[in-house]
Amino acid sequence: MPPIETHSPRLLLRAWRDADLPVFAALNADAEVMRHFPAPLDAAQSAQLLARIRAHFEAYGYGFWALERRDTGELIGVTGLAQVGFDAPFVPAVEIGWRLARAHWRQGYASEAARAALAVAFERLGLEQVVSFTVPANLPSQAVMRAIGMQRDESGDFRHPRVPDGHPLQPHVLYRIRRAQWEARR
Ligand SMILES: CC(C)(COP(=O)(O)OP(=O)(O)OC[C@H]1O[C@@H](n2cnc3c(N)ncnc32)[C@H](O)[C@@H]1OP(=O)(O)O)[C@@H](O)C(=O)NCCC(=O)NCCS
């Protein structure tokens, strides 16, 4: 299936190339970028993750896109859509997620990219709903969720099954946006 690609005023949300791996690995190795995850990723883990992302594109036509600045051509991170790959009460579901290199934070890039990804979800894929989740302490990520019109579903709080029992990063909050809410904001 050919990958869907899209863009926003300042960004390309594009398919991955082999040459992207070093920048992707540097992003995932940054302890500050990864502070709300159990650990940064080493080079082998980043290569495996990128292979999984590319396999998701092969299977579904969409996924977590490479985020490229249109003015400089720099790869600045990842934003996209994916089938939730673990069991939880809100699954099956498509999630939206983001991870940007520190030099590009707080310039509106994550929310701009996320809006473009939501447009794909609702206009091209015809989804009825998109979810997102993070740890309660990840306020920047929750700010992006709210900025794009997502609302917290307090009844959706869950313990992430891929985080070990008792780990402080196991409790997660759930946000949702439904098609009608997205259409009302356009
Ligand atoms: C979360 C992340 C992608 C945000 O990227 P960003 O490009 O800085 O976000 P934006 O500039 O689009 O900001 C969107 C909103 O978040 C707010 N925000 C961004 N960083 C913030 C921070 N550190 N503290 C508080 N609010 C913050 C912005 O003010 C903005 O809110 P507004 O629309 O009310 O003005 C970025 O911090 C990141 O990559 N973090 C590490 C990876 C991560 O945790 N990913 C999410 C995993 S669930």
The ligand as an SDF file (V2000), in Angstrom:
LIG
                    3D

 48 50  0  0  0  0  0  0  0  0999 V2000
    5.2100   17.1580   23.6700 C   0  0  0  0  0  0  0  0  0  0  0  0
    6.0000   17.8530   22.5560 C   0  0  0  0  0  0  0  0  0  0  0  0
    5.8810   17.0540   21.2830 C   0  0  0  0  0  0  0  0  0  0  0  0
    5.4060   19.2590   22.3540 C   0  0  0  0  0  0  0  0  0  0  0  0
    6.0000   19.8080   21.1740 O   0  0  0  0  0  0  0  0  0  0  0  0
    5.9650   21.3660   20.8640 P   0  0  0  0  0  0  0  0  0  0  0  0
    6.2470   21.5250   19.4130 O   0  0  0  0  0  0  0  0  0  0  0  0
    6.8200   22.0810   21.8380 O   0  0  0  0  0  0  0  0  0  0  0  0
    4.4460   21.7590   21.1460 O   0  0  0  0  0  0  0  0  0  0  0  0
    3.7140   23.0570   20.5940 P   0  0  0  0  0  0  0  0  0  0  0  0
    4.7300   24.1600   20.4500 O   0  0  0  0  0  0  0  0  0  0  0  0
    2.8740   22.6970   19.4210 O   0  0  0  0  0  0  0  0  0  0  0  0
    2.7920   23.4370   21.8080 O   0  0  0  0  0  0  0  0  0  0  0  0
    1.4590   22.9630   21.9180 C   0  0  0  0  0  0  0  0  0  0  0  0
    0.8910   23.4190   23.2400 C   0  0  0  0  0  0  0  0  0  0  0  0
    1.6680   22.8440   24.2900 O   0  0  0  0  0  0  0  0  0  0  0  0
    2.1690   23.8500   25.1440 C   0  0  0  0  0  0  0  0  0  0  0  0
    3.4660   23.4120   25.6100 N   0  0  0  0  0  0  0  0  0  0  0  0
    4.5070   22.9810   24.8670 C   0  0  0  0  0  0  0  0  0  0  0  0
    5.5470   22.7000   25.6570 N   0  0  0  0  0  0  0  0  0  0  0  0
    5.1510   22.9630   26.9220 C   0  0  0  0  0  0  0  0  0  0  0  0
    5.7860   22.8730   28.1930 C   0  0  0  0  0  0  0  0  0  0  0  0
    7.0550   22.4480   28.3060 N   0  0  0  0  0  0  0  0  0  0  0  0
    5.0980   23.1990   29.2900 N   0  0  0  0  0  0  0  0  0  0  0  0
    3.8220   23.6120   29.1930 C   0  0  0  0  0  0  0  0  0  0  0  0
    3.1410   23.7350   28.0160 N   0  0  0  0  0  0  0  0  0  0  0  0
    3.8130   23.4060   26.8970 C   0  0  0  0  0  0  0  0  0  0  0  0
    2.2490   25.0660   24.2820 C   0  0  0  0  0  0  0  0  0  0  0  0
    2.2310   26.2550   25.0540 O   0  0  0  0  0  0  0  0  0  0  0  0
    1.0050   24.9320   23.4430 C   0  0  0  0  0  0  0  0  0  0  0  0
   -0.1360   25.2900   24.1770 O   0  0  0  0  0  0  0  0  0  0  0  0
   -1.1260   26.4260   23.6450 P   0  0  0  0  0  0  0  0  0  0  0  0
   -1.7060   25.8870   22.3510 O   0  0  0  0  0  0  0  0  0  0  0  0
   -2.1190   26.5560   24.7360 O   0  0  0  0  0  0  0  0  0  0  0  0
   -0.2490   27.6180   23.4380 O   0  0  0  0  0  0  0  0  0  0  0  0
    7.4780   17.9990   22.9360 C   0  0  0  0  0  0  0  0  0  0  0  0
    7.5820   18.6330   24.1930 O   0  0  0  0  0  0  0  0  0  0  0  0
    8.2090   16.6570   22.9880 C   0  0  0  0  0  0  0  0  0  0  0  0
    8.6770   16.1530   21.9840 O   0  0  0  0  0  0  0  0  0  0  0  0
    8.3330   16.0740   24.1940 N   0  0  0  0  0  0  0  0  0  0  0  0
    9.0720   14.8500   24.3970 C   0  0  0  0  0  0  0  0  0  0  0  0
    8.4070   13.6400   23.7710 C   0  0  0  0  0  0  0  0  0  0  0  0
    7.0610   13.3350   24.3950 C   0  0  0  0  0  0  0  0  0  0  0  0
    6.8940   13.3800   25.6020 O   0  0  0  0  0  0  0  0  0  0  0  0
    6.1070   13.0080   23.5080 N   0  0  0  0  0  0  0  0  0  0  0  0
    4.7650   12.6980   23.9080 C   0  0  0  0  0  0  0  0  0  0  0  0
    4.6470   11.3420   24.4300 C   0  0  0  0  0  0  0  0  0  0  0  0
    2.9730   10.9660   24.9060 S   0  0  0  0  0  0  0  0  0  0  0  0
  1  2  1  0
  2  3  1  0
  2  4  1  0
  2 36  1  0
  4  5  1  0
  5  6  1  0
  6  7  2  0
  6  8  1  0
  6  9  1  0
  9 10  1  0
 10 11  2  0
 10 12  1  0
 10 13  1  0
 13 14  1  0
 14 15  1  0
 15 16  1  0
 15 30  1  0
 16 17  1  0
 17 18  1  0
 17 28  1  0
 18 19  1  0
 18 27  1  0
 19 20  2  0
 20 21  1  0
 21 22  1  0
 21 27  2  0
 22 23  1  0
 22 24  2  0
 24 25  1  0
 25 26  2  0
 26 27  1  0
 28 29  1  0
 28 30  1  0
 30 31  1  0
 31 32  1  0
 32 33  2  0
 32 34  1  0
 32 35  1  0
 36 37  1  0
 36 38  1  0
 38 39  2  0
 38 40  1  0
 40 41  1  0
 41 42  1  0
 42 43  1  0
 43 44  2  0
 43 45  1  0
 45 46  1  0
 46 47  1  0
 47 48  1  0
M  END
$$$$
